[in-house]
Amino acid sequence: MILRKELKEAYIDYKYLLNRGYNRKPALDLVTGRYSLSFKERLLLYRCTHSDEEIKEIKEKTILEKNVVIDGYNVAITILNALDNDEAFICDDGFVRDLGLGSKKGDDRIEDILILFAEFCYALGLSFTIILDSQISHSGELASNLRKRGINAKTVNKADKTVMSSELTIISNDFVIMKNSAKLFDLVGLFLKSYIDLPKIPEDI
C-alpha cells in the first residue's frame, strides 16, 4: 500500500473532526469524498485514527500485569499480517493494527503463531489464557492442540465479551474491546519489535 501525501491531509482533517465530537462514519465519509480515498486508505484512517480523548483514555488504562487474557484470533491474525508485510501499522494510540478484516482466520499458521507468542509471554514471566471464539471453524481443535503443549487456551461462545469483561490486562487491538476493558497492553507491538519495523500513523504518511 502506497501512503500518498493526500492521506496525511485526510488524517489531519479526520482527527480534527473526531476531536470536535463528530461521529466516525459521517466524518470519514466527508474526508473520503474530499480526498478521493481508496477503500484501503479509508480503512487505514478508520482503524488507526482516534480523538485525543480516546488516546488519553487508552493510555490511562495501559498497564502490563503478570496475569493477562489474550484475544487469540485478534493477536494471531495481526501478527500474521505484520510478518507477511500485509498492511499492518502502529496507530496513533500506539497499538498495532492491520487492514486484513480477519481474512486469515483459517490460516494454517495460526497455531504456530500462538505457540510462538505463548513462548514470548513465558519469557516475560506472564501467566495467561488464550481465548478463542468457538464459532470459528476448528477452534476446538486449535485449543486442544495448544493445551497439549501446556498452553492455557479455551474456547468460548462470545470471545469479545469474555475478553472485555475480564478484570485482568487484556491483549487485543480491537478498539471496542479496548474501550470496554479495565486494563490493556500492546503486547503484540512489543513482540513484533524483534521481527519488523512497522510504519507509524501519522508520522510515516
N, CA and C atoms as a LAMMPS dump frame, in Angstrom:
ITEM: TIMESTEP
0
ITEM: NUMBER OF ATOMS
615
ITEM: BOX BOUNDS ff ff ff
-5.0000000000000000e+02 5.0000000000000000e+02
-5.0000000000000000e+02 5.0000000000000000e+02
-5.0000000000000000e+02 5.0000000000000000e+02
ITEM: ATOMS id mol type element x y z
1 1 1 N 0.848 -1.196 0
2 1 2 C 0 0 0
3 1 3 C 0.884 1.247 0
4 2 1 N 0.695 2.11 -1.003
5 2 2 C 1.461 3.356 -1.09
6 2 3 C 0.767 4.426 -0.251
7 3 1 N 1.508 5.013 0.673
8 3 2 C 0.945 6.05 1.543
9 3 3 C 1.161 7.417 0.879
10 4 1 N 0.205 7.834 0.067
11 4 2 C 0.343 9.094 -0.676
12 4 3 C 0.143 10.299 0.236
13 5 1 N 0.679 11.433 -0.197
14 5 2 C 0.71 12.618 0.667
15 5 3 C -0.686 13.121 1.024
16 6 1 N -1.666 12.883 0.149
17 6 2 C -3.038 13.305 0.452
18 6 3 C -3.597 12.604 1.679
19 7 1 N -3.056 11.43 1.976
20 7 2 C -3.531 10.68 3.133
21 7 3 C -3.202 11.413 4.432
22 8 1 N -2.087 12.104 4.459
23 8 2 C -1.708 12.873 5.656
24 8 3 C -2.709 14.002 5.891
25 9 1 N -3.097 14.691 4.814
26 9 2 C -4.093 15.756 4.946
27 9 3 C -5.436 15.182 5.384
28 10 1 N -5.776 14.018 4.852
29 10 2 C -7.025 13.366 5.234
30 10 3 C -6.996 12.988 6.712
31 11 1 N -5.845 12.496 7.166
32 11 2 C -5.695 12.148 8.585
33 11 3 C -5.902 13.381 9.467
34 12 1 N -5.279 14.474 9.093
35 12 2 C -5.381 15.709 9.886
36 12 3 C -6.837 16.167 9.98
37 13 1 N -7.531 16.156 8.847
38 13 2 C -8.933 16.592 8.842
39 13 3 C -9.82 15.644 9.646
40 14 1 N -9.598 14.356 9.46
41 14 2 C -10.421 13.361 10.164
42 14 3 C -10.218 13.459 11.672
43 15 1 N -8.982 13.59 12.089
44 15 2 C -8.696 13.703 13.524
45 15 3 C -9.305 14.985 14.098
46 16 1 N -9.254 16.057 13.328
47 16 2 C -9.852 17.319 13.77
48 16 3 C -11.347 17.134 14.02
49 17 1 N -12.013 16.47 13.085
50 17 2 C -13.452 16.25 13.225
51 17 3 C -13.769 15.361 14.432
52 18 1 N -12.954 14.33 14.644
53 18 2 C -13.152 13.478 15.821
54 18 3 C -12.968 14.273 17.108
55 19 1 N -11.964 15.121 17.126
56 19 2 C -11.715 15.946 18.316
57 19 3 C -12.85 16.94 18.566
58 20 1 N -13.562 17.297 17.502
59 20 2 C -14.689 18.221 17.625
60 20 3 C -15.991 17.482 17.973
61 21 1 N -15.906 16.158 18.103
62 21 2 C -17.067 15.405 18.539
63 21 3 C -17.923 14.813 17.437
64 22 1 N -17.462 14.869 16.197
65 22 2 C -18.224 14.28 15.097
66 22 3 C -18.226 12.757 15.212
67 23 1 N -19.31 12.131 14.802
68 23 2 C -19.358 10.676 14.737
69 23 3 C -18.412 10.177 13.661
70 24 1 N -17.895 8.962 13.86
71 24 2 C -16.862 8.436 12.973
72 24 3 C -17.309 8.325 11.51
73 25 1 N -18.45 7.717 11.281
74 25 2 C -18.847 7.443 9.898
75 25 3 C -19.074 8.715 9.077
76 26 1 N -19.896 9.676 9.526
77 26 2 C -20.067 10.886 8.705
78 26 3 C -18.771 11.667 8.536
79 27 1 N -17.926 11.672 9.571
80 27 2 C -16.642 12.373 9.459
81 27 3 C -15.757 11.694 8.42
82 28 1 N -15.746 10.372 8.445
83 28 2 C -14.922 9.627 7.495
84 28 3 C -15.493 9.731 6.083
85 29 1 N -16.816 9.749 5.955
86 29 2 C -17.44 9.929 4.643
87 29 3 C -17.022 11.264 4.039
88 30 1 N -17.013 12.303 4.852
89 30 2 C -16.636 13.644 4.393
90 30 3 C -15.194 13.67 3.902
91 31 1 N -14.305 13.102 4.696
92 31 2 C -12.885 13.097 4.349
93 31 3 C -12.621 12.208 3.135
94 32 1 N -13.311 11.083 3.072
95 32 2 C -13.151 10.169 1.935
96 32 3 C -13.519 10.859 0.627
97 33 1 N -14.62 11.584 0.636
98 33 2 C -15.047 12.291 -0.565
99 33 3 C -14.101 13.407 -0.958
100 34 1 N -13.634 14.146 0.028
101 34 2 C -12.768 15.288 -0.277
102 34 3 C -11.441 14.851 -0.882
103 35 1 N -10.875 13.752 -0.37
104 35 2 C -9.541 13.326 -0.811
105 35 3 C -9.579 12.091 -1.723
106 36 1 N -10.768 11.687 -2.137
107 36 2 C -10.922 10.536 -3.036
108 36 3 C -10.145 9.324 -2.523
109 37 1 N -10.4 8.98 -1.269
110 37 2 C -9.671 7.882 -0.643
111 37 3 C -10.115 6.535 -1.214
112 38 1 N -9.167 5.629 -1.341
113 38 2 C -9.479 4.259 -1.733
114 38 3 C -10.083 3.523 -0.54
115 39 1 N -10.576 2.314 -0.776
116 39 2 C -11.137 1.506 0.317
117 39 3 C -10.095 1.278 1.407
118 40 1 N -8.858 0.924 1.019
119 40 2 C -7.808 0.636 1.994
120 40 3 C -7.375 1.904 2.727
121 41 1 N -7.317 3.035 2.044
122 41 2 C -6.965 4.292 2.712
123 41 3 C -8.037 4.669 3.733
124 42 1 N -9.286 4.498 3.351
125 42 2 C -10.392 4.779 4.277
126 42 3 C -10.315 3.864 5.497
127 43 1 N -10.042 2.578 5.252
128 43 2 C -9.938 1.621 6.347
129 43 3 C -8.766 1.945 7.262
130 44 1 N -7.664 2.384 6.675
131 44 2 C -6.5 2.775 7.472
132 44 3 C -6.847 3.914 8.423
133 45 1 N -7.524 4.927 7.908
134 45 2 C -7.912 6.04 8.776
135 45 3 C -8.892 5.579 9.851
136 46 1 N -9.837 4.741 9.462
137 46 2 C -10.841 4.271 10.422
138 46 3 C -10.199 3.493 11.566
139 47 1 N -9.239 2.635 11.253
140 47 2 C -8.641 1.769 12.263
141 47 3 C -7.542 2.468 13.059
142 48 1 N -6.896 3.456 12.464
143 48 2 C -5.677 3.999 13.08
144 48 3 C -5.793 5.432 13.575
145 49 1 N -6.951 6.056 13.435
146 49 2 C -7.115 7.442 13.869
147 49 3 C -8.085 7.511 15.043
148 50 1 N -7.677 8.234 16.081
149 50 2 C -8.503 8.359 17.28
150 50 3 C -8.472 9.795 17.786
151 51 1 N -9.493 10.168 18.485
152 51 2 C -9.515 11.503 19.078
153 51 3 C -8.49 11.568 20.21
154 52 1 N -8.101 12.79 20.558
155 52 2 C -7.154 12.96 21.661
156 52 3 C -7.708 12.384 22.954
157 53 1 N -9.004 12.512 23.155
158 53 2 C -9.63 11.993 24.374
159 53 3 C -9.578 10.466 24.399
160 54 1 N -9.807 9.839 23.247
161 54 2 C -9.728 8.385 23.174
162 54 3 C -8.313 7.894 23.469
163 55 1 N -7.334 8.581 22.91
164 55 2 C -5.938 8.203 23.141
165 55 3 C -5.58 8.359 24.617
166 56 1 N -6.034 9.431 25.234
167 56 2 C -5.789 9.663 26.655
168 56 3 C -6.396 8.541 27.49
169 57 1 N -7.621 8.143 27.144
170 57 2 C -8.303 7.08 27.87
171 57 3 C -7.545 5.756 27.747
172 58 1 N -7.059 5.453 26.545
173 58 2 C -6.315 4.216 26.319
174 58 3 C -5.007 4.232 27.117
175 59 1 N -4.292 5.324 27.078
176 59 2 C -3.011 5.414 27.787
177 59 3 C -3.197 5.261 29.293
178 60 1 N -4.288 5.788 29.815
179 60 2 C -4.54 5.692 31.255
180 60 3 C -4.814 4.256 31.691
181 61 1 N -5.286 3.421 30.754
182 61 2 C -5.595 2.025 31.08
183 61 3 C -4.48 1.065 30.684
184 62 1 N -3.425 1.591 30.07
185 62 2 C -2.354 0.727 29.578
186 62 3 C -1.418 0.317 30.708
187 63 1 N -1.438 -0.967 31.022
188 63 2 C -0.581 -1.497 32.078
189 63 3 C -0.375 -2.992 31.826
190 64 1 N 0.835 -3.444 32.017
191 64 2 C 1.131 -4.872 31.846
192 64 3 C 1.324 -5.498 33.218
193 65 1 N 0.366 -6.333 33.622
194 65 2 C 0.463 -7.051 34.879
195 65 3 C 0.827 -8.505 34.6
196 66 1 N 1.069 -9.258 35.658
197 66 2 C 1.574 -10.624 35.489
198 66 3 C 0.565 -11.547 34.823
199 67 1 N -0.727 -11.323 35.075
200 67 2 C -1.776 -12.168 34.518
201 67 3 C -2.501 -11.433 33.398
202 68 1 N -2.574 -12.059 32.228
203 68 2 C -3.202 -11.407 31.084
204 68 3 C -4.179 -12.358 30.394
205 69 1 N -5.1 -11.771 29.66
206 69 2 C -6.057 -12.513 28.836
207 69 3 C -5.795 -12.141 27.386
208 70 1 N -5.599 -13.138 26.54
209 70 2 C -5.208 -12.912 25.148
210 70 3 C -6.381 -13.177 24.214
211 71 1 N -6.71 -12.199 23.41
212 71 2 C -7.718 -12.323 22.365
213 71 3 C -7.075 -13.085 21.202
214 72 1 N -7.224 -14.417 21.222
215 72 2 C -6.405 -15.302 20.401
216 72 3 C -6.362 -15.008 18.916
217 73 1 N -7.52 -14.982 18.265
218 73 2 C -7.523 -14.754 16.822
219 73 3 C -7.079 -13.339 16.473
220 74 1 N -7.483 -12.368 17.262
221 74 2 C -7.069 -10.991 17.027
222 74 3 C -5.551 -10.877 17.043
223 75 1 N -4.933 -11.453 18.051
224 75 2 C -3.479 -11.401 18.19
225 75 3 C -2.79 -12.152 17.053
226 76 1 N -3.227 -13.366 16.782
227 76 2 C -2.57 -14.199 15.769
228 76 3 C -2.662 -13.581 14.382
229 77 1 N -3.832 -13.069 14.023
230 77 2 C -4.024 -12.509 12.687
231 77 3 C -3.242 -11.214 12.52
232 78 1 N -3.19 -10.394 13.561
233 78 2 C -2.398 -9.173 13.488
234 78 3 C -0.923 -9.501 13.254
235 79 1 N -0.411 -10.476 13.992
236 79 2 C 0.992 -10.874 13.838
237 79 3 C 1.236 -11.449 12.445
238 80 1 N 0.338 -12.285 11.959
239 80 2 C 0.48 -12.864 10.618
240 80 3 C 0.545 -11.78 9.552
241 81 1 N -0.369 -10.822 9.618
242 81 2 C -0.383 -9.754 8.623
243 81 3 C 0.881 -8.905 8.691
244 82 1 N 1.359 -8.653 9.901
245 82 2 C 2.584 -7.871 10.044
246 82 3 C 3.783 -8.608 9.46
247 83 1 N 3.917 -9.883 9.778
248 83 2 C 5.061 -10.662 9.298
249 83 3 C 4.973 -10.934 7.796
250 84 1 N 3.765 -10.918 7.251
251 84 2 C 3.576 -11.091 5.808
252 84 3 C 3.719 -9.771 5.051
253 85 1 N 4.064 -8.699 5.779
254 85 2 C 4.12 -7.358 5.188
255 85 3 C 2.791 -6.995 4.524
256 86 1 N 1.717 -7.377 5.194
257 86 2 C 0.383 -7.211 4.629
258 86 3 C -0.382 -6.116 5.367
259 87 1 N 0.118 -4.891 5.246
260 87 2 C -0.586 -3.704 5.716
261 87 3 C -0.912 -3.713 7.206
262 88 1 N 0.13 -3.678 8.016
263 88 2 C -0.004 -3.509 9.462
264 88 3 C 0.693 -2.216 9.852
265 89 1 N 0.138 -1.514 10.823
266 89 2 C 0.624 -0.186 11.182
267 89 3 C 0.604 0.008 12.698
268 90 1 N 1.462 0.904 13.178
269 90 2 C 1.377 1.38 14.551
270 90 3 C 0.471 2.602 14.522
271 91 1 N -0.69 2.488 15.124
272 91 2 C -1.702 3.546 15.03
273 91 3 C -1.421 4.685 16.017
274 92 1 N -2.227 5.741 15.925
275 92 2 C -1.913 6.93 16.721
276 92 3 C -2.19 6.761 18.212
277 93 1 N -2.807 5.632 18.594
278 93 2 C -2.956 5.338 20.025
279 93 3 C -1.839 4.421 20.517
280 94 1 N -0.881 4.119 19.618
281 94 2 C 0.28 3.314 19.989
282 94 3 C 0.105 1.819 19.794
283 95 1 N -1.075 1.363 19.367
284 95 2 C -1.337 -0.068 19.195
285 95 3 C -1.197 -0.484 17.736
286 96 1 N -0.698 -1.684 17.526
287 96 2 C -0.541 -2.226 16.177
288 96 3 C -1.878 -2.761 15.683
289 97 1 N -2.24 -2.387 14.44
290 97 2 C -3.441 -2.93 13.803
291 97 3 C -3.15 -3.21 12.339
292 98 1 N -3.934 -4.134 11.786
293 98 2 C -3.786 -4.476 10.368
294 98 3 C -5.081 -4.161 9.638
295 99 1 N -5.039 -4.26 8.321
296 99 2 C -6.202 -3.948 7.5
297 99 3 C -6.816 -5.2 6.887
298 100 1 N -6.532 -6.346 7.475
299 100 2 C -6.939 -7.609 6.876
300 100 3 C -8.38 -8.011 7.084
301 101 1 N -9.094 -7.349 7.992
302 101 2 C -10.507 -7.646 8.259
303 101 3 C -10.754 -9.114 8.601
304 102 1 N -9.785 -9.712 9.3
305 102 2 C -9.964 -11.085 9.764
306 102 3 C -9.909 -12.134 8.679
307 103 1 N -9.336 -11.797 7.526
308 103 2 C -9.356 -12.708 6.382
309 103 3 C -8.479 -13.949 6.577
310 104 1 N -7.645 -13.98 7.611
311 104 2 C -6.746 -15.125 7.809
312 104 3 C -7.159 -16.025 8.967
313 105 1 N -8.438 -15.984 9.331
314 105 2 C -8.902 -16.801 10.458
315 105 3 C -8.717 -18.293 10.207
316 106 1 N -8.677 -18.693 8.941
317 106 2 C -8.487 -20.099 8.625
318 106 3 C -7.064 -20.448 8.24
319 107 1 N -6.148 -19.519 8.459
320 107 2 C -4.754 -19.741 8.072
321 107 3 C -4.122 -20.864 8.903
322 108 1 N -3.43 -21.769 8.229
323 108 2 C -2.816 -22.917 8.909
324 108 3 C -1.716 -22.518 9.884
325 109 1 N -1.217 -21.297 9.76
326 109 2 C -0.1 -20.853 10.607
327 109 3 C -0.536 -20.293 11.953
328 110 1 N -1.834 -20.148 12.164
329 110 2 C -2.315 -19.525 13.404
330 110 3 C -1.822 -20.282 14.633
331 111 1 N -1.873 -21.6 14.585
332 111 2 C -1.415 -22.376 15.735
333 111 3 C 0.057 -22.103 16.032
334 112 1 N 0.891 -22.094 15.009
335 112 2 C 2.316 -21.838 15.207
336 112 3 C 2.559 -20.439 15.755
337 113 1 N 1.799 -19.47 15.263
338 113 2 C 1.942 -18.099 15.739
339 113 3 C 1.574 -17.998 17.213
340 114 1 N 0.497 -18.661 17.62
341 114 2 C 0.087 -18.615 19.028
342 114 3 C 1.082 -19.341 19.931
343 115 1 N 1.695 -20.397 19.432
344 115 2 C 2.741 -21.08 20.2
345 115 3 C 3.937 -20.147 20.387
346 116 1 N 4.329 -19.478 19.314
347 116 2 C 5.45 -18.537 19.375
348 116 3 C 5.138 -17.388 20.333
349 117 1 N 3.899 -16.888 20.269
350 117 2 C 3.501 -15.789 21.146
351 117 3 C 3.445 -16.258 22.597
352 118 1 N 2.995 -17.484 22.819
353 118 2 C 2.958 -18.039 24.174
354 118 3 C 4.362 -18.145 24.755
355 119 1 N 5.314 -18.575 23.942
356 119 2 C 6.709 -18.667 24.395
357 119 3 C 7.243 -17.293 24.756
358 120 1 N 6.846 -16.288 23.992
359 120 2 C 7.228 -14.901 24.281
360 120 3 C 6.659 -14.467 25.633
361 121 1 N 5.403 -14.812 25.884
362 121 2 C 4.765 -14.471 27.164
363 121 3 C 5.457 -15.171 28.329
364 122 1 N 5.801 -16.452 28.141
365 122 2 C 6.516 -17.189 29.185
366 122 3 C 7.848 -16.52 29.497
367 123 1 N 8.546 -16.058 28.458
368 123 2 C 9.846 -15.423 28.641
369 123 3 C 9.731 -14.132 29.454
370 124 1 N 8.569 -13.505 29.372
371 124 2 C 8.314 -12.281 30.151
372 124 3 C 7.81 -12.582 31.559
373 125 1 N 7.627 -13.859 31.861
374 125 2 C 7.142 -14.249 33.181
375 125 3 C 5.651 -14.063 33.367
376 126 1 N 4.899 -14.091 32.267
377 126 2 C 3.465 -13.85 32.34
378 126 3 C 2.681 -15.146 32.486
379 127 1 N 1.566 -15.045 33.188
380 127 2 C 0.563 -16.106 33.196
381 127 3 C -0.573 -15.637 32.303
382 128 1 N -1.137 -16.541 31.511
383 128 2 C -2.107 -16.075 30.524
384 128 3 C -3.102 -17.16 30.152
385 129 1 N -4.216 -16.694 29.586
386 129 2 C -5.208 -17.569 28.975
387 129 3 C -5.477 -17.049 27.57
388 130 1 N -5.402 -17.943 26.584
389 130 2 C -5.741 -17.581 25.213
390 130 3 C -7.215 -17.901 24.997
391 131 1 N -7.986 -16.885 24.604
392 131 2 C -9.42 -17.041 24.374
393 131 3 C -9.673 -17.174 22.873
394 132 1 N -10.374 -18.241 22.488
395 132 2 C -10.699 -18.493 21.088
396 132 3 C -12.211 -18.558 20.911
397 133 1 N -12.697 -17.981 19.841
398 133 2 C -14.136 -17.96 19.565
399 133 3 C -14.569 -19.316 19.01
400 134 1 N -15.465 -19.977 19.707
401 134 2 C -15.904 -21.312 19.303
402 134 3 C -16.69 -21.297 17.997
403 135 1 N -17.173 -20.132 17.575
404 135 2 C -17.947 -20.029 16.339
405 135 3 C -17.059 -20.073 15.091
406 136 1 N -15.743 -19.952 15.286
407 136 2 C -14.808 -20.031 14.166
408 136 3 C -14.38 -21.484 13.991
409 137 1 N -14.4 -21.951 12.753
410 137 2 C -14.106 -23.354 12.453
411 137 3 C -12.774 -23.808 13.04
412 138 1 N -12.765 -24.999 13.603
413 138 2 C -11.575 -25.673 14.124
414 138 3 C -10.996 -25.022 15.39
415 139 1 N -11.769 -24.128 16.026
416 139 2 C -11.28 -23.501 17.256
417 139 3 C -11.07 -24.518 18.369
418 140 1 N -11.986 -25.492 18.464
419 140 2 C -11.85 -26.52 19.493
420 140 3 C -10.589 -27.338 19.304
421 141 1 N -10.315 -27.696 18.073
422 141 2 C -9.101 -28.454 17.764
423 141 3 C -7.855 -27.632 18.068
424 142 1 N -7.902 -26.355 17.715
425 142 2 C -6.768 -25.462 17.97
426 142 3 C -6.504 -25.351 19.465
427 143 1 N -7.565 -25.118 20.247
428 143 2 C -7.406 -25.005 21.698
429 143 3 C -6.847 -26.294 22.285
430 144 1 N -7.336 -27.435 21.8
431 144 2 C -6.859 -28.727 22.283
432 144 3 C -5.374 -28.915 21.98
433 145 1 N -4.963 -28.567 20.766
434 145 2 C -3.558 -28.699 20.383
435 145 3 C -2.656 -27.812 21.248
436 146 1 N -3.136 -26.612 21.561
437 146 2 C -2.359 -25.712 22.412
438 146 3 C -2.248 -26.267 23.827
439 147 1 N -3.345 -26.799 24.34
440 147 2 C -3.324 -27.368 25.701
441 147 3 C -2.379 -28.565 25.79
442 148 1 N -2.293 -29.345 24.711
443 148 2 C -1.367 -30.484 24.69
444 148 3 C 0.086 -30.031 24.842
445 149 1 N 0.334 -28.785 24.497
446 149 2 C 1.674 -28.209 24.65
447 149 3 C 1.828 -27.471 25.978
448 150 1 N 0.82 -27.579 26.828
449 150 2 C 0.877 -26.928 28.131
450 150 3 C 0.469 -25.473 28.102
451 151 1 N -0.13 -25.046 27.007
452 151 2 C -0.555 -23.647 26.856
453 151 3 C -2.016 -23.527 27.266
454 152 1 N -2.308 -22.602 28.157
455 152 2 C -3.666 -22.411 28.659
456 152 3 C -4.53 -21.741 27.592
457 153 1 N -5.414 -22.507 26.971
458 153 2 C -6.284 -21.98 25.917
459 153 3 C -7.674 -22.569 26.074
460 154 1 N -8.694 -21.779 25.751
461 154 2 C -10.064 -22.285 25.833
462 154 3 C -10.947 -21.597 24.801
463 155 1 N -12.009 -22.28 24.422
464 155 2 C -12.985 -21.712 23.501
465 155 3 C -14.198 -21.226 24.283
466 156 1 N -14.789 -20.134 23.803
467 156 2 C -15.995 -19.581 24.411
468 156 3 C -16.943 -19.16 23.288
469 157 1 N -18.226 -19.033 23.621
470 157 2 C -19.217 -18.669 22.606
471 157 3 C -19.072 -17.232 22.127
472 158 1 N -18.737 -16.346 23.037
473 158 2 C -18.593 -14.925 22.683
474 158 3 C -17.244 -14.433 23.197
475 159 1 N -16.24 -14.57 22.346
476 159 2 C -14.874 -14.243 22.755
477 159 3 C -14.726 -12.772 23.125
478 160 1 N -15.321 -11.885 22.329
479 160 2 C -15.193 -10.447 22.601
480 160 3 C -15.707 -10.104 23.999
481 161 1 N -16.884 -10.634 24.331
482 161 2 C -17.488 -10.353 25.628
483 161 3 C -16.644 -10.915 26.761
484 162 1 N -16.115 -12.113 26.558
485 162 2 C -15.277 -12.742 27.586
486 162 3 C -14.012 -11.933 27.838
487 163 1 N -13.386 -11.481 26.769
488 163 2 C -12.139 -10.72 26.905
489 163 3 C -12.403 -9.377 27.576
490 164 1 N -13.377 -8.641 27.085
491 164 2 C -13.583 -7.276 27.601
492 164 3 C -14.137 -7.253 29.025
493 165 1 N -14.741 -8.35 29.459
494 165 2 C -15.294 -8.375 30.817
495 165 3 C -14.253 -8.787 31.862
496 166 1 N -13.065 -9.161 31.416
497 166 2 C -12.027 -9.58 32.352
498 166 3 C -11.491 -8.396 33.143
499 167 1 N -11.148 -8.652 34.394
500 167 2 C -10.523 -7.627 35.226
501 167 3 C -9.007 -7.633 35.063
502 168 1 N -8.498 -8.61 34.307
503 168 2 C -7.055 -8.699 34.072
504 168 3 C -6.651 -7.821 32.897
505 169 1 N -5.362 -7.677 32.671
506 169 2 C -4.879 -6.955 31.494
507 169 3 C -5.253 -7.755 30.248
508 170 1 N -5.893 -7.083 29.289
509 170 2 C -6.289 -7.783 28.071
510 170 3 C -5.309 -7.447 26.947
511 171 1 N -5.075 -8.444 26.096
512 171 2 C -4.176 -8.281 24.954
513 171 3 C -5.015 -8.373 23.688
514 172 1 N -5.347 -7.214 23.124
515 172 2 C -6.178 -7.123 21.932
516 172 3 C -6.017 -5.726 21.352
517 173 1 N -6.191 -5.595 20.02
518 173 2 C -6.181 -4.262 19.429
519 173 3 C -7.562 -3.872 18.905
520 174 1 N -8.571 -4.682 19.228
521 174 2 C -9.953 -4.371 18.856
522 174 3 C -10.408 -3.188 19.703
523 175 1 N -10.708 -2.046 19.054
524 175 2 C -10.939 -0.823 19.812
525 175 3 C -12.197 -0.893 20.668
526 176 1 N -13.201 -1.629 20.219
527 176 2 C -14.412 -1.787 21.032
528 176 3 C -14.077 -2.538 22.317
529 177 1 N -13.294 -3.591 22.195
530 177 2 C -12.856 -4.334 23.378
531 177 3 C -12.01 -3.447 24.276
532 178 1 N -11.101 -2.701 23.676
533 178 2 C -10.217 -1.838 24.45
534 178 3 C -10.989 -0.794 25.245
535 179 1 N -11.974 -0.166 24.602
536 179 2 C -12.748 0.876 25.276
537 179 3 C -13.537 0.327 26.459
538 180 1 N -13.898 -0.954 26.373
539 180 2 C -14.726 -1.546 27.415
540 180 3 C -13.944 -2.398 28.404
541 181 1 N -12.628 -2.344 28.334
542 181 2 C -11.774 -3.118 29.229
543 181 3 C -11.154 -2.221 30.295
544 182 1 N -10.873 -2.83 31.447
545 182 2 C -10.307 -2.068 32.555
546 182 3 C -8.809 -1.84 32.391
547 183 1 N -8.104 -2.841 31.824
548 183 2 C -6.651 -2.755 31.654
549 183 3 C -6.278 -3.375 30.316
550 184 1 N -5.238 -2.838 29.691
551 184 2 C -4.827 -3.371 28.394
552 184 3 C -3.353 -3.074 28.14
553 185 1 N -2.805 -3.772 27.148
554 185 2 C -1.391 -3.564 26.805
555 185 3 C -1.148 -4.049 25.38
556 186 1 N -0.282 -3.322 24.661
557 186 2 C 0.048 -3.711 23.285
558 186 3 C 1.214 -4.692 23.29
559 187 1 N 0.938 -5.902 23.751
560 187 2 C 1.973 -6.928 23.797
561 187 3 C 2.343 -7.398 22.39
562 188 1 N 1.419 -7.27 21.457
563 188 2 C 1.702 -7.624 20.064
564 188 3 C 2.781 -6.708 19.491
565 189 1 N 2.656 -5.418 19.764
566 189 2 C 3.659 -4.473 19.298
567 189 3 C 5.025 -4.767 19.876
568 190 1 N 5.061 -5.12 21.152
569 190 2 C 6.322 -5.465 21.8
570 190 3 C 6.919 -6.718 21.17
571 191 1 N 6.082 -7.685 20.881
572 191 2 C 6.517 -8.922 20.236
573 191 3 C 7.096 -8.641 18.851
574 192 1 N 6.423 -7.816 18.074
575 192 2 C 6.825 -7.582 16.686
576 192 3 C 8.094 -6.757 16.543
577 193 1 N 8.47 -6.024 17.588
578 193 2 C 9.682 -5.204 17.514
579 193 3 C 10.919 -6.033 17.19
580 194 1 N 10.908 -7.301 17.561
581 194 2 C 12.053 -8.169 17.304
582 194 3 C 12.104 -8.658 15.86
583 195 1 N 11.016 -8.431 15.107
584 195 2 C 10.92 -9.007 13.773
585 195 3 C 10.826 -7.986 12.645
586 196 1 N 10.178 -6.854 12.901
587 196 2 C 9.866 -5.949 11.797
588 196 3 C 9.657 -4.526 12.292
589 197 1 N 10.036 -3.555 11.453
590 197 2 C 9.755 -2.16 11.74
591 197 3 C 8.479 -1.772 10.997
592 198 1 N 7.45 -1.438 11.724
593 198 2 C 6.169 -1.108 11.116
594 198 3 C 6.024 0.404 10.934
595 199 1 N 5.341 0.825 9.887
596 199 2 C 5.093 2.259 9.704
597 199 3 C 4.187 2.812 10.791
598 200 1 N 4.465 4.051 11.194
599 200 2 C 3.671 4.699 12.226
600 200 3 C 2.706 5.687 11.595
601 201 1 N 1.514 5.736 12.161
602 201 2 C 0.494 6.695 11.74
603 201 3 C 0.356 7.75 12.838
604 202 1 N 0.559 9.057 12.538
605 202 2 C 0.679 9.641 11.197
606 202 3 C 2.113 9.899 10.733
607 203 1 N 3.109 9.618 11.553
608 203 2 C 4.485 10.041 11.244
609 203 3 C 4.973 9.593 9.878
610 204 1 N 4.63 8.386 9.463
611 204 2 C 5.185 7.82 8.235
612 204 3 C 4.281 7.994 7.015
613 205 1 N 3.237 8.786 7.153
614 205 2 C 2.412 9.06 5.986
615 205 3 C 3.142 10.083 5.104
